[in-house]
């Protein structure tokens, strides 16, 4: 049986395993959405697998494994330097299989000025790969412009993974109090986010104003509160003031109480999927929050706001729209819900699944049939 080394984060966590929030935050790659594609690839590939993380002995990996598998994200990114990974991959003599690589450009331009370490990372991968799986046409074109041609557009592997069985979703009468919203922010310490008008800030404010549940994936302060890490260094007076502004709340105490009551965050993908049954509609700027809802049988809409989210929406036919076009209000959410085209997504998902499988086969990986459960891929009417 072939042996595969996974360069990835762990597949799940418990807050009890960490002494500080910073350790937990780093363990999920600063975004719990990373758990979706990491778990998806692990479940989809048959064989003897071992996670080796992002620091490993290349000589030992060459001796013990038949290939290295890397579930990737938006790593073709001018803001990230992968020199430390390139140093290791350049010493490998076994094949490398990268799955779900994405490019990120705020202005959707093909010419991205990448750090030298990231260019070395890409060269090390392409020199050792049969082909590389990318998330969409935009990433394909970015890599082609950089001189990398053996690329297959497969979408994100999380598109093809269900974490529980579900019935085909149906739009019903709109219920605002059963909406789960999501927005995108990292640290609250970036003052312009609190000060300047944006779609993401509007989502935080509307959710707070109407007492709606909200999904957190990378928001440091909210995650720390929900996972039980009220560390003083995370919540100085400046941070509390900025968070109060972000939510347009009357006080920091009101923000903290709202987060504890209405915040949702998950370190286990199965629990995340199960929790989706509480909602009729999921909407916001989170790609993986949207995919998890759709692949759990819950109607959802993605508000794309950069090249990464846009190309995935276009490739996978995810119900979506330009984030700047949605009125963040009860009427706006109702209109988005009533205009959903769910069948288009599930038809595309079924078609693209075969493309994904052919990519795995071309890279001599066996698809684990047990990872594919009965979903709208087979049961939804066309």
Secondary structure by P-SEA (a helix, b strand, c coil): cbbbbbccccccccccccccaaaaaaaaccccaaaaaaaaaaaacccccccccccccaaaaaacccbbbbbccccccccccaaaaaaaaaacccbbbbcccbbbbccccccccccaaaaaaaaaaaacccbbbbccaaaaaaaaaaccccccccccccccccccccccccccccccccbbbbbbbcccccccccccccaaaaaaaaaaaabbbbbbccaaaaaaaaacccccccccaaaaaaaaaaaccccaaaaaaaaaccbbbbccaaaaaaacccccccccccaaaaaaaaaaccccccccccaaaaaaaaaacccccccccccccaaaaaaaaaaccaaaaaaaaaaaaaaaaaaaaaaccccccccccccccccccc
